Amino acid sequence: MNDIEIESLLEEAGYRYAPATGRYAFIDTAAEDAEDYATEDVADQLEIPVEDLLRWEQEQAQET
């Protein structure tokens, strides 16, 4: 799965990735009350291969 597809799926589902923590939260939740999600949970929910999501996360970390 390519990066554009992954970004599109994350956006449609309302997830935001935080490279500092390596976790996901919903975009529309207040930062204090936000529940965060592990890579594996997000991959399962969005039916993305975990390896592809991990690769995408590594690329995001390099861009920051």
C-alpha positions, 0 to 999 in steps of 0.5 A: 500500500502506498503512502497516499492511500495510507494518508487518505485512509487515516484522514477519512477515519479521522486519525492523526499520527503523533510522531513524538509518541508513535500513537494515533488520536482522533483529529476532532478530540480535545488534546487533554481528553484524547484517547490514543491508539497503537499502530496495530489497532489502527492497522486492524481497524483500517485493514492496512498491513501493519508493515506498511503502516510502520513504514509510513510512520518511519517516513513521517518521523524522518520528515519532522 
